[in-house]
């Protein structure tokens, strides 16, 4: 997991569609989810994917009320539209991606 340094203001200023992934390198749930996250995102090349290292001393996860890893937060222009906690299948991620891309076209 890349240790992206962002704060809430940085996230709120993001433009377009973004998935923020909170987790850690040592989290087995995070490791298990990587393949399905990557596969789901292949169909959405216009969606940015940002991984944020969470854990002790990391305030950003607390600000977003992240309790379990991985947590995927789906944003449009920095505003949360939906989230998934510990996704375990590609379809759930694809459904969330479909939701945010459809909300963009309205």
N, C-alpha and C positions, 0 to 999 in steps of 0.2 A: 504494500500500500504506500503510495506516495504521501509524503507528509506535507500536504498543501497548507500553507499558512494563510488563512482567511479569517475575517471577522464578520459579524452579522451585517455590518454596513456594506462590506465588499459583496456579500451574497445578494443583498437587497438591490444592488446596482447592476447585477447581471442582466444582460439583454438576451432576449430569445428564450429558447427552451433549454433547461439544464436539469440533470439528475445529480444531486449531491449524495454521495455514499459515505456514511459514517461507519467506521469500523477500525480494526487493528490488524497488523500482520499476523499476529499469533492466534487470532480468533478462528477456531475451526469452522464455525458457521460462515464467517466471511470468506475463508478459503474455498469452502464448498460452493458458495454462491457465485464465484468469479466467472465460471464458464457460462452459466445461464444468463448472468447480467450481460456479458460480452456478446453472447449470441442474440439476445433480445435487442441490444443496441445496434447491431449490424443493419437492421431494417430501418433505423432512424438516424441517418448520418448527420442530420441537422441538429441533433440533440447533443449538447455538451455533457460530458461525464467528468465530474470532479470528485476525487477521493479525498476524504479528510480523516486523518489519523485522530481517533478519539481515545479517551481514557483519562486516567488520573491527571489532574492539572489542566485539562483541556476544557475551557469554558464554552466553546461554541456548541458542542453536543448538548450541554445542559440548557443553553438558551433555546435550542430546538426540541427540548424534552426528549432526547434520545435515551432510551432505557436499555435496549437490546441491540446487538450488532448482528449482521449489518442492518442499518436503517437507510432506506433509499427515500429521498425527498425529491419530489418532482415539482419543478418550478417553471413559471412563465414570467419573464421579466422580474425575477427575484422574489416572486410571490408564490408561496406554497399552494399547489392545487390538490395534491394527494401525496400519500406516503405508503411505503411497504416496509414492514418489519420482518426480518428473517425470511425473505422470499425463498421458496424452495422449488419453484418451477418457473420455467420460461414464460408460460402463458400469463401468469399474474403480472410479470414485469411488462410484457407486451401489451396487456390490457391497459395498464397505467400509462404507458407511452402513447398508446392510441388515444386515451382520454385527453392527455395534455395537447396532443397535436390537433385533435378535433376542436378543443376549446379555443385554439389559436385561430381556427378558420371561421369562427362565428363573428 
